[in-house]
């Protein structure tokens, strides 16, 4: 039985909803935990600006990693 590969779009959307969940969906658990911890810190510490950047970076990296798994 073969394991299905994660959908890059789903990975990105999951990380847009909750940063790090897209990475966990991809199977990159430590990366997901990293984003789950670091993003709220940037939201609180920067008043939002770095939080947005971190949030979007989480979604982008989840998308890229899922695409890489398909290659």
mmCIF file of the N, C-alpha and C atoms, coordinates in Angstrom:
data_MODEL
# 
_entry.id   MODEL 
# 
loop_
_atom_site.group_PDB 
_atom_site.id 
_atom_site.type_symbol 
_atom_site.label_atom_id 
_atom_site.label_alt_id 
_atom_site.label_comp_id 
_atom_site.label_asym_id 
_atom_site.label_entity_id 
_atom_site.label_seq_id 
_atom_site.pdbx_PDB_ins_code 
_atom_site.Cartn_x 
_atom_site.Cartn_y 
_atom_site.Cartn_z 
_atom_site.occupancy 
_atom_site.B_iso_or_equiv 
_atom_site.pdbx_formal_charge 
_atom_site.auth_seq_id 
_atom_site.auth_comp_id 
_atom_site.auth_asym_id 
_atom_site.auth_atom_id 
_atom_site.pdbx_PDB_model_num 
ATOM 1   N N  . UNK A 1 1  ? 0.846  -1.172 0.000  1.00 0.00 ? 1  UNK A N  1 
ATOM 2   C CA . UNK A 1 1  ? 0.000  0.000  0.000  1.00 0.00 ? 1  UNK A CA 1 
ATOM 3   C C  . UNK A 1 1  ? 0.895  1.241  0.000  1.00 0.00 ? 1  UNK A C  1 
ATOM 4   N N  . UNK A 1 2  ? 0.694  2.151  -0.929 1.00 0.00 ? 2  UNK A N  1 
ATOM 5   C CA . UNK A 1 2  ? 1.517  3.347  -1.003 1.00 0.00 ? 2  UNK A CA 1 
ATOM 6   C C  . UNK A 1 2  ? 0.872  4.497  -0.240 1.00 0.00 ? 2  UNK A C  1 
ATOM 7   N N  . UNK A 1 3  ? 1.734  5.321  0.310  1.00 0.00 ? 3  UNK A N  1 
ATOM 8   C CA . UNK A 1 3  ? 1.275  6.485  1.058  1.00 0.00 ? 3  UNK A CA 1 
ATOM 9   C C  . UNK A 1 3  ? 1.056  7.635  0.076  1.00 0.00 ? 3  UNK A C  1 
ATOM 10  N N  . UNK A 1 4  ? -0.070 8.311  0.189  1.00 0.00 ? 4  UNK A N  1 
ATOM 11  C CA . UNK A 1 4  ? -0.338 9.427  -0.714 1.00 0.00 ? 4  UNK A CA 1 
ATOM 12  C C  . UNK A 1 4  ? 0.459  10.649 -0.276 1.00 0.00 ? 4  UNK A C  1 
ATOM 13  N N  . UNK A 1 5  ? 0.842  11.437 -1.258 1.00 0.00 ? 5  UNK A N  1 
ATOM 14  C CA . UNK A 1 5  ? 1.620  12.640 -0.994 1.00 0.00 ? 5  UNK A CA 1 
ATOM 15  C C  . UNK A 1 5  ? 0.699  13.793 -0.610 1.00 0.00 ? 5  UNK A C  1 
ATOM 16  N N  . UNK A 1 6  ? 1.198  14.707 0.231  1.00 0.00 ? 6  UNK A N  1 
ATOM 17  C CA . UNK A 1 6  ? 0.371  15.840 0.633  1.00 0.00 ? 6  UNK A CA 1 
ATOM 18  C C  . UNK A 1 6  ? 0.116  16.793 -0.531 1.00 0.00 ? 6  UNK A C  1 
ATOM 19  N N  . UNK A 1 7  ? -1.056 17.392 -0.528 1.00 0.00 ? 7  UNK A N  1 
ATOM 20  C CA . UNK A 1 7  ? -1.436 18.372 -1.542 1.00 0.00 ? 7  UNK A CA 1 
ATOM 21  C C  . UNK A 1 7  ? -0.826 19.723 -1.161 1.00 0.00 ? 7  UNK A C  1 
ATOM 22  N N  . UNK A 1 8  ? -0.028 20.351 -2.052 1.00 0.00 ? 8  UNK A N  1 
ATOM 23  C CA . UNK A 1 8  ? 0.601  21.626 -1.728 1.00 0.00 ? 8  UNK A CA 1 
ATOM 24  C C  . UNK A 1 8  ? -0.395 22.731 -1.361 1.00 0.00 ? 8  UNK A C  1 
ATOM 25  N N  . UNK A 1 9  ? -1.529 22.779 -2.061 1.00 0.00 ? 9  UNK A N  1 
ATOM 26  C CA . UNK A 1 9  ? -2.541 23.794 -1.758 1.00 0.00 ? 9  UNK A CA 1 
ATOM 27  C C  . UNK A 1 9  ? -3.130 23.619 -0.375 1.00 0.00 ? 9  UNK A C  1 
ATOM 28  N N  . UNK A 1 10 ? -3.408 22.379 -0.009 1.00 0.00 ? 10 UNK A N  1 
ATOM 29  C CA . UNK A 1 10 ? -3.939 22.097 1.328  1.00 0.00 ? 10 UNK A CA 1 
ATOM 30  C C  . UNK A 1 10 ? -2.902 22.470 2.379  1.00 0.00 ? 10 UNK A C  1 
ATOM 31  N N  . UNK A 1 11 ? -1.638 22.163 2.115  1.00 0.00 ? 11 UNK A N  1 
ATOM 32  C CA . UNK A 1 11 ? -0.563 22.509 3.045  1.00 0.00 ? 11 UNK A CA 1 
ATOM 33  C C  . UNK A 1 11 ? -0.519 24.008 3.301  1.00 0.00 ? 11 UNK A C  1 
ATOM 34  N N  . UNK A 1 12 ? -0.600 24.787 2.230  1.00 0.00 ? 12 UNK A N  1 
ATOM 35  C CA . UNK A 1 12 ? -0.549 26.243 2.366  1.00 0.00 ? 12 UNK A CA 1 
ATOM 36  C C  . UNK A 1 12 ? -1.759 26.771 3.127  1.00 0.00 ? 12 UNK A C  1 
ATOM 37  N N  . UNK A 1 13 ? -2.943 26.286 2.797  1.00 0.00 ? 13 UNK A N  1 
ATOM 38  C CA . UNK A 1 13 ? -4.164 26.760 3.471  1.00 0.00 ? 13 UNK A CA 1 
ATOM 39  C C  . UNK A 1 13 ? -4.136 26.409 4.955  1.00 0.00 ? 13 UNK A C  1 
ATOM 40  N N  . UNK A 1 14 ? -3.705 25.203 5.274  1.00 0.00 ? 14 UNK A N  1 
ATOM 41  C CA . UNK A 1 14 ? -3.626 24.816 6.684  1.00 0.00 ? 14 UNK A CA 1 
ATOM 42  C C  . UNK A 1 14 ? -2.693 25.742 7.457  1.00 0.00 ? 14 UNK A C  1 
ATOM 43  N N  . UNK A 1 15 ? -1.558 26.106 6.843  1.00 0.00 ? 15 UNK A N  1 
ATOM 44  C CA . UNK A 1 15 ? -0.627 27.004 7.518  1.00 0.00 ? 15 UNK A CA 1 
ATOM 45  C C  . UNK A 1 15 ? -1.117 28.444 7.534  1.00 0.00 ? 15 UNK A C  1 
ATOM 46  N N  . UNK A 1 16 ? -1.989 28.805 6.607  1.00 0.00 ? 16 UNK A N  1 
ATOM 47  C CA . UNK A 1 16 ? -2.597 30.137 6.686  1.00 0.00 ? 16 UNK A CA 1 
ATOM 48  C C  . UNK A 1 16 ? -3.595 30.202 7.838  1.00 0.00 ? 16 UNK A C  1 
ATOM 49  N N  . UNK A 1 17 ? -4.271 29.095 8.095  1.00 0.00 ? 17 UNK A N  1 
ATOM 50  C CA . UNK A 1 17 ? -5.231 29.054 9.201  1.00 0.00 ? 17 UNK A CA 1 
ATOM 51  C C  . UNK A 1 17 ? -4.487 29.016 10.529 1.00 0.00 ? 17 UNK A C  1 
ATOM 52  N N  . UNK A 1 18 ? -3.582 28.062 10.670 1.00 0.00 ? 18 UNK A N  1 
ATOM 53  C CA . UNK A 1 18 ? -2.757 27.943 11.881 1.00 0.00 ? 18 UNK A CA 1 
ATOM 54  C C  . UNK A 1 18 ? -1.327 27.663 11.426 1.00 0.00 ? 18 UNK A C  1 
ATOM 55  N N  . UNK A 1 19 ? -0.414 28.623 11.621 1.00 0.00 ? 19 UNK A N  1 
ATOM 56  C CA . UNK A 1 19 ? 0.965  28.431 11.185 1.00 0.00 ? 19 UNK A CA 1 
ATOM 57  C C  . UNK A 1 19 ? 1.565  27.154 11.771 1.00 0.00 ? 19 UNK A C  1 
ATOM 58  N N  . UNK A 1 20 ? 2.170  26.352 10.905 1.00 0.00 ? 20 UNK A N  1 
ATOM 59  C CA . UNK A 1 20 ? 2.813  25.116 11.321 1.00 0.00 ? 20 UNK A CA 1 
ATOM 60  C C  . UNK A 1 20 ? 2.004  23.869 11.026 1.00 0.00 ? 20 UNK A C  1 
ATOM 61  N N  . UNK A 1 21 ? 0.691  24.007 10.909 1.00 0.00 ? 21 UNK A N  1 
ATOM 62  C CA . UNK A 1 21 ? -0.153 22.832 10.674 1.00 0.00 ? 21 UNK A CA 1 
ATOM 63  C C  . UNK A 1 21 ? 0.090  22.263 9.272  1.00 0.00 ? 21 UNK A C  1 
ATOM 64  N N  . UNK A 1 22 ? 0.394  23.115 8.311  1.00 0.00 ? 22 UNK A N  1 
ATOM 65  C CA . UNK A 1 22 ? 0.712  22.637 6.963  1.00 0.00 ? 22 UNK A CA 1 
ATOM 66  C C  . UNK A 1 22 ? 1.974  21.787 6.950  1.00 0.00 ? 22 UNK A C  1 
ATOM 67  N N  . UNK A 1 23 ? 2.969  22.185 7.736  1.00 0.00 ? 23 UNK A N  1 
ATOM 68  C CA . UNK A 1 23 ? 4.196  21.404 7.832  1.00 0.00 ? 23 UNK A CA 1 
ATOM 69  C C  . UNK A 1 23 ? 3.917  20.050 8.490  1.00 0.00 ? 23 UNK A C  1 
ATOM 70  N N  . UNK A 1 24 ? 3.087  20.053 9.528  1.00 0.00 ? 24 UNK A N  1 
ATOM 71  C CA . UNK A 1 24 ? 2.734  18.800 10.195 1.00 0.00 ? 24 UNK A CA 1 
ATOM 72  C C  . UNK A 1 24 ? 1.983  17.891 9.223  1.00 0.00 ? 24 UNK A C  1 
ATOM 73  N N  . UNK A 1 25 ? 1.072  18.456 8.454  1.00 0.00 ? 25 UNK A N  1 
ATOM 74  C CA . UNK A 1 25 ? 0.342  17.706 7.418  1.00 0.00 ? 25 UNK A CA 1 
ATOM 75  C C  . UNK A 1 25 ? 1.314  17.087 6.413  1.00 0.00 ? 25 UNK A C  1 
ATOM 76  N N  . UNK A 1 26 ? 2.396  17.808 6.111  1.00 0.00 ? 26 UNK A N  1 
ATOM 77  C CA . UNK A 1 26 ? 3.415  17.311 5.177  1.00 0.00 ? 26 UNK A CA 1 
ATOM 78  C C  . UNK A 1 26 ? 4.286  16.217 5.787  1.00 0.00 ? 26 UNK A C  1 
ATOM 79  N N  . UNK A 1 27 ? 4.208  16.043 7.098  1.00 0.00 ? 27 UNK A N  1 
ATOM 80  C CA . UNK A 1 27 ? 5.048  15.056 7.771  1.00 0.00 ? 27 UNK A CA 1 
ATOM 81  C C  . UNK A 1 27 ? 6.300  15.641 8.387  1.00 0.00 ? 27 UNK A C  1 
ATOM 82  N N  . UNK A 1 28 ? 6.463  16.957 8.303  1.00 0.00 ? 28 UNK A N  1 
ATOM 83  C CA . UNK A 1 28 ? 7.626  17.640 8.877  1.00 0.00 ? 28 UNK A CA 1 
ATOM 84  C C  . UNK A 1 28 ? 7.240  18.157 10.268 1.00 0.00 ? 28 UNK A C  1 
ATOM 85  N N  . UNK A 1 29 ? 7.184  17.242 11.233 1.00 0.00 ? 29 UNK A N  1 
ATOM 86  C CA . UNK A 1 29 ? 6.657  17.566 12.554 1.00 0.00 ? 29 UNK A CA 1 
ATOM 87  C C  . UNK A 1 29 ? 7.476  18.626 13.287 1.00 0.00 ? 29 UNK A C  1 
ATOM 88  N N  . UNK A 1 30 ? 8.801  18.517 13.263 1.00 0.00 ? 30 UNK A N  1 
ATOM 89  C CA . UNK A 1 30 ? 9.627  19.502 13.972 1.00 0.00 ? 30 UNK A CA 1 
ATOM 90  C C  . UNK A 1 30 ? 9.497  20.890 13.359 1.00 0.00 ? 30 UNK A C  1 
ATOM 91  N N  . UNK A 1 31 ? 9.425  20.959 12.042 1.00 0.00 ? 31 UNK A N  1 
ATOM 92  C CA . UNK A 1 31 ? 9.215  22.258 11.384 1.00 0.00 ? 31 UNK A CA 1 
ATOM 93  C C  . UNK A 1 31 ? 7.866  22.840 11.788 1.00 0.00 ? 31 UNK A C  1 
ATOM 94  N N  . UNK A 1 32 ? 6.867  21.984 11.851 1.00 0.00 ? 32 UNK A N  1 
ATOM 95  C CA . UNK A 1 32 ? 5.542  22.445 12.255 1.00 0.00 ? 32 UNK A CA 1 
ATOM 96  C C  . UNK A 1 32 ? 5.528  22.987 13.668 1.00 0.00 ? 32 UNK A C  1 
ATOM 97  N N  . UNK A 1 33 ? 6.165  22.278 14.579 1.00 0.00 ? 33 UNK A N  1 
ATOM 98  C CA . UNK A 1 33 ? 6.240  22.734 15.966 1.00 0.00 ? 33 UNK A CA 1 
ATOM 99  C C  . UNK A 1 33 ? 6.993  24.057 16.034 1.00 0.00 ? 33 UNK A C  1 
ATOM 100 N N  . UNK A 1 34 ? 8.065  24.177 15.262 1.00 0.00 ? 34 UNK A N  1 
ATOM 101 C CA . UNK A 1 34 ? 8.824  25.429 15.207 1.00 0.00 ? 34 UNK A CA 1 
ATOM 102 C C  . UNK A 1 34 ? 7.912  26.597 14.835 1.00 0.00 ? 34 UNK A C  1 
ATOM 103 N N  . UNK A 1 35 ? 7.141  26.442 13.745 1.00 0.00 ? 35 UNK A N  1 
ATOM 104 C CA . UNK A 1 35 ? 6.256  27.519 13.304 1.00 0.00 ? 35 UNK A CA 1 
ATOM 105 C C  . UNK A 1 35 ? 5.145  27.780 14.316 1.00 0.00 ? 35 UNK A C  1 
ATOM 106 N N  . UNK A 1 36 ? 4.640  26.725 14.954 1.00 0.00 ? 36 UNK A N  1 
ATOM 107 C CA . UNK A 1 36 ? 3.595  26.896 15.970 1.00 0.00 ? 36 UNK A CA 1 
ATOM 108 C C  . UNK A 1 36 ? 4.091  27.710 17.155 1.00 0.00 ? 36 UNK A C  1 
ATOM 109 N N  . UNK A 1 37 ? 5.369  27.585 17.479 1.00 0.00 ? 37 UNK A N  1 
ATOM 110 C CA . UNK A 1 37 ? 5.935  28.307 18.624 1.00 0.00 ? 37 UNK A CA 1 
ATOM 111 C C  . UNK A 1 37 ? 6.402  29.702 18.232 1.00 0.00 ? 37 UNK A C  1 
ATOM 112 N N  . UNK A 1 38 ? 7.108  29.817 17.111 1.00 0.00 ? 38 UNK A N  1 
ATOM 113 C CA . UNK A 1 38 ? 7.751  31.083 16.751 1.00 0.00 ? 38 UNK A CA 1 
ATOM 114 C C  . UNK A 1 38 ? 6.769  32.149 16.265 1.00 0.00 ? 38 UNK A C  1 
ATOM 115 N N  . UNK A 1 39 ? 5.740  31.753 15.530 1.00 0.00 ? 39 UNK A N  1 
ATOM 116 C CA . UNK A 1 39 ? 4.829  32.741 14.952 1.00 0.00 ? 39 UNK A CA 1 
ATOM 117 C C  . UNK A 1 39 ? 4.081  33.556 16.003 1.00 0.00 ? 39 UNK A C  1 
ATOM 118 N N  . UNK A 1 40 ? 3.477  32.944 17.023 1.00 0.00 ? 40 UNK A N  1 
ATOM 119 C CA . UNK A 1 40 ? 2.810  33.775 18.040 1.00 0.00 ? 40 UNK A CA 1 
ATOM 120 C C  . UNK A 1 40 ? 3.779  34.722 18.745 1.00 0.00 ? 40 UNK A C  1 
ATOM 121 N N  . UNK A 1 41 ? 5.020  34.281 18.925 1.00 0.00 ? 41 UNK A N  1 
ATOM 122 C CA . UNK A 1 41 ? 6.022  35.155 19.535 1.00 0.00 ? 41 UNK A CA 1 
ATOM 123 C C  . UNK A 1 41 ? 6.276  36.399 18.706 1.00 0.00 ? 41 UNK A C  1 
ATOM 124 N N  . UNK A 1 42 ? 6.338  36.225 17.392 1.00 0.00 ? 42 UNK A N  1 
ATOM 125 C CA . UNK A 1 42 ? 6.526  37.382 16.518 1.00 0.00 ? 42 UNK A CA 1 
ATOM 126 C C  . UNK A 1 42 ? 5.275  38.254 16.462 1.00 0.00 ? 42 UNK A C  1 
ATOM 127 N N  . UNK A 1 43 ? 4.095  37.653 16.511 1.00 0.00 ? 43 UNK A N  1 
ATOM 128 C CA . UNK A 1 43 ? 2.860  38.441 16.545 1.00 0.00 ? 43 UNK A CA 1 
ATOM 129 C C  . UNK A 1 43 ? 2.849  39.339 17.776 1.00 0.00 ? 43 UNK A C  1 
ATOM 130 N N  . UNK A 1 44 ? 3.175  38.766 18.915 1.00 0.00 ? 44 UNK A N  1 
ATOM 131 C CA . UNK A 1 44 ? 3.131  39.516 20.175 1.00 0.00 ? 44 UNK A CA 1 
ATOM 132 C C  . UNK A 1 44 ? 4.296  40.494 20.264 1.00 0.00 ? 44 UNK A C  1 
ATOM 133 N N  . UNK A 1 45 ? 5.498  40.026 19.937 1.00 0.00 ? 45 UNK A N  1 
ATOM 134 C CA . UNK A 1 45 ? 6.694  40.839 20.101 1.00 0.00 ? 45 UNK A CA 1 
ATOM 135 C C  . UNK A 1 45 ? 6.798  42.022 19.159 1.00 0.00 ? 45 UNK A C  1 
ATOM 136 N N  . UNK A 1 46 ? 6.233  41.927 17.981 1.00 0.00 ? 46 UNK A N  1 
ATOM 137 C CA . UNK A 1 46 ? 6.400  43.006 17.000 1.00 0.00 ? 46 UNK A CA 1 
ATOM 138 C C  . UNK A 1 46 ? 5.144  43.848 16.823 1.00 0.00 ? 46 UNK A C  1 
ATOM 139 N N  . UNK A 1 47 ? 4.100  43.503 17.507 1.00 0.00 ? 47 UNK A N  1 
ATOM 140 C CA . UNK A 1 47 ? 2.855  44.236 17.318 1.00 0.00 ? 47 UNK A CA 1 
ATOM 141 C C  . UNK A 1 47 ? 2.148  43.863 16.022 1.00 0.00 ? 47 UNK A C  1 
ATOM 142 N N  . UNK A 1 48 ? 2.555  42.793 15.395 1.00 0.00 ? 48 UNK A N  1 
ATOM 143 C CA . UNK A 1 48 ? 1.844  42.304 14.222 1.00 0.00 ? 48 UNK A CA 1 
ATOM 144 C C  . UNK A 1 48 ? 2.645  42.259 12.940 1.00 0.00 ? 48 UNK A C  1 
ATOM 145 N N  . UNK A 1 49 ? 3.547  43.202 12.731 1.00 0.00 ? 49 UNK A N  1 
ATOM 146 C CA . UNK A 1 49 ? 4.257  43.271 11.452 1.00 0.00 ? 49 UNK A CA 1 
ATOM 147 C C  . UNK A 1 49 ? 5.052  42.003 11.168 1.00 0.00 ? 49 UNK A C  1 
ATOM 148 N N  . UNK A 1 50 ? 5.921  41.626 12.074 1.00 0.00 ? 50 UNK A N  1 
ATOM 149 C CA . UNK A 1 50 ? 6.704  40.406 11.868 1.00 0.00 ? 50 UNK A CA 1 
ATOM 150 C C  . UNK A 1 50 ? 5.829  39.165 11.971 1.00 0.00 ? 50 UNK A C  1 
ATOM 151 N N  . UNK A 1 51 ? 4.734  39.280 12.684 1.00 0.00 ? 51 UNK A N  1 
ATOM 152 C CA . UNK A 1 51 ? 3.787  38.172 12.777 1.00 0.00 ? 51 UNK A CA 1 
ATOM 153 C C  . UNK A 1 51 ? 3.208  37.828 11.420 1.00 0.00 ? 51 UNK A C  1 
ATOM 154 N N  . UNK A 1 52 ? 2.824  38.860 10.655 1.00 0.00 ? 52 UNK A N  1 
ATOM 155 C CA . UNK A 1 52 ? 2.291  38.624 9.306  1.00 0.00 ? 52 UNK A CA 1 
ATOM 156 C C  . UNK A 1 52 ? 3.336  37.971 8.417  1.00 0.00 ? 52 UNK A C  1 
ATOM 157 N N  . UNK A 1 53 ? 4.558  38.481 8.492  1.00 0.00 ? 53 UNK A N  1 
ATOM 158 C CA . UNK A 1 53 ? 5.634  37.933 7.663  1.00 0.00 ? 53 UNK A CA 1 
ATOM 159 C C  . UNK A 1 53 ? 5.872  36.465 8.010  1.00 0.00 ? 53 UNK A C  1 
ATOM 160 N N  . UNK A 1 54 ? 5.927  36.177 9.296  1.00 0.00 ? 54 UNK A N  1 
ATOM 161 C CA . UNK A 1 54 ? 6.147  34.807 9.762  1.00 0.00 ? 54 UNK A CA 1 
ATOM 162 C C  . UNK A 1 54 ? 4.977  33.904 9.358  1.00 0.00 ? 54 UNK A C  1 
ATOM 163 N N  . UNK A 1 55 ? 3.774  34.413 9.477  1.00 0.00 ? 55 UNK A N  1 
ATOM 164 C CA . UNK A 1 55 ? 2.567  33.665 9.134  1.00 0.00 ? 55 UNK A CA 1 
ATOM 165 C C  . UNK A 1 55 ? 2.580  33.290 7.646  1.00 0.00 ? 55 UNK A C  1 
ATOM 166 N N  . UNK A 1 56 ? 2.869  34.253 6.796  1.00 0.00 ? 56 UNK A N  1 
ATOM 167 C CA . UNK A 1 56 ? 2.925  33.999 5.352  1.00 0.00 ? 56 UNK A CA 1 
ATOM 168 C C  . UNK A 1 56 ? 4.098  33.097 4.983  1.00 0.00 ? 56 UNK A C  1 
ATOM 169 N N  . UNK A 1 57 ? 5.224  33.270 5.676  1.00 0.00 ? 57 UNK A N  1 
ATOM 170 C CA . UNK A 1 57 ? 6.388  32.416 5.422  1.00 0.00 ? 57 UNK A CA 1 
ATOM 171 C C  . UNK A 1 57 ? 6.076  30.964 5.770  1.00 0.00 ? 57 UNK A C  1 
ATOM 172 N N  . UNK A 1 58 ? 5.311  30.751 6.813  1.00 0.00 ? 58 UNK A N  1 
ATOM 173 C CA . UNK A 1 58 ? 4.908  29.399 7.194  1.00 0.00 ? 58 UNK A CA 1 
ATOM 174 C C  . UNK A 1 58 ? 4.094  28.752 6.077  1.00 0.00 ? 58 UNK A C  1 
ATOM 175 N N  . UNK A 1 59 ? 3.144  29.487 5.526  1.00 0.00 ? 59 UNK A N  1 
ATOM 176 C CA . UNK A 1 59 ? 2.314  28.955 4.441  1.00 0.00 ? 59 UNK A CA 1 
ATOM 177 C C  . UNK A 1 59 ? 3.155  28.689 3.190  1.00 0.00 ? 59 UNK A C  1 
ATOM 178 N N  . UNK A 1 60 ? 4.054  29.612 2.874  1.00 0.00 ? 60 UNK A N  1 
ATOM 179 C CA . UNK A 1 60 ? 4.900  29.460 1.691  1.00 0.00 ? 60 UNK A CA 1 
ATOM 180 C C  . UNK A 1 60 ? 5.819  28.247 1.813  1.00 0.00 ? 60 UNK A C  1 
ATOM 181 N N  . UNK A 1 61 ? 6.446  28.086 2.978  1.00 0.00 ? 61 UNK A N  1 
ATOM 182 C CA . UNK A 1 61 ? 7.354  26.954 3.142  1.00 0.00 ? 61 UNK A CA 1 
ATOM 183 C C  . UNK A 1 61 ? 6.600  25.623 3.152  1.00 0.00 ? 61 UNK A C  1 
ATOM 184 N N  . UNK A 1 62 ? 5.389  25.611 3.690  1.00 0.00 ? 62 UNK A N  1 
ATOM 185 C CA . UNK A 1 62 ? 4.572  24.388 3.656  1.00 0.00 ? 62 UNK A CA 1 
ATOM 186 C C  . UNK A 1 62 ? 4.254  24.016 2.210  1.00 0.00 ? 62 UNK A C  1 
ATOM 187 N N  . UNK A 1 63 ? 3.893  25.014 1.413  1.00 0.00 ? 63 UNK A N  1 
ATOM 188 C CA . UNK A 1 63 ? 3.589  24.791 -0.005 1.00 0.00 ? 63 UNK A CA 1 
ATOM 189 C C  . UNK A 1 63 ? 4.818  24.256 -0.744 1.00 0.00 ? 63 UNK A C  1 
ATOM 190 N N  . UNK A 1 64 ? 5.952  24.924 -0.556 1.00 0.00 ? 64 UNK A N  1 
ATOM 191 C CA . UNK A 1 64 ? 7.185  24.523 -1.243 1.00 0.00 ? 64 UNK A CA 1 
ATOM 192 C C  . UNK A 1 64 ? 7.621  23.118 -0.864 1.00 0.00 ? 64 UNK A C  1 
ATOM 193 N N  . UNK A 1 65 ? 7.527  22.786 0.415  1.00 0.00 ? 65 UNK A N  1 
ATOM 194 C CA . UNK A 1 65 ? 7.941  21.457 0.873  1.00 0.00 ? 65 UNK A CA 1 
ATOM 195 C C  . UNK A 1 65 ? 7.043  20.376 0.270  1.00 0.00 ? 65 UNK A C  1 
ATOM 196 N N  . UNK A 1 66 ? 5.740  20.633 0.223  1.00 0.00 ? 66 UNK A N  1 
ATOM 197 C CA . UNK A 1 66 ? 4.819  19.658 -0.374 1.00 0.00 ? 66 UNK A CA 1 
ATOM 198 C C  . UNK A 1 66 ? 5.112  19.490 -1.869 1.00 0.00 ? 66 UNK A C  1 
ATOM 199 N N  . UNK A 1 67 ? 5.410  20.590 -2.564 1.00 0.00 ? 67 UNK A N  1 
ATOM 200 C CA . UNK A 1 67 ? 5.768  20.509 -3.991 1.00 0.00 ? 67 UNK A CA 1 
ATOM 201 C C  . UNK A 1 67 ? 7.044  19.695 -4.174 1.00 0.00 ? 67 UNK A C  1 
ATOM 202 N N  . UNK A 1 68 ? 8.001  19.882 -3.277 1.00 0.00 ? 68 UNK A N  1 
ATOM 203 C CA . UNK A 1 68 ? 9.269  19.162 -3.344 1.00 0.00 ? 68 UNK A CA 1 
ATOM 204 C C  . UNK A 1 68 ? 9.044  17.655 -3.175 1.00 0.00 ? 68 UNK A C  1 
ATOM 205 N N  . UNK A 1 69 ? 8.094  17.285 -2.348 1.00 0.00 ? 69 UNK A N  1 
ATOM 206 C CA . UNK A 1 69 ? 7.794  15.867 -2.145 1.00 0.00 ? 69 UNK A CA 1 
ATOM 207 C C  . UNK A 1 69 ? 7.237  15.222 -3.415 1.00 0.00 ? 69 UNK A C  1 
ATOM 208 N N  . UNK A 1 70 ? 6.620  16.027 -4.281 1.00 0.00 ? 70 UNK A N  1 
ATOM 209 C CA . UNK A 1 70 ? 6.050  15.516 -5.532 1.00 0.00 ? 70 UNK A CA 1 
ATOM 210 C C  . UNK A 1 70 ? 7.098  15.369 -6.632 1.00 0.00 ? 70 UNK A C  1 
ATOM 211 N N  . UNK A 1 71 ? 8.251  15.997 -6.447 1.00 0.00 ? 71 UNK A N  1 
ATOM 212 C CA . UNK A 1 71 ? 9.295  15.974 -7.493 1.00 0.00 ? 71 UNK A CA 1 
ATOM 213 C C  . UNK A 1 71 ? 9.993  14.641 -7.599 1.00 0.00 ? 71 UNK A C  1 
# 
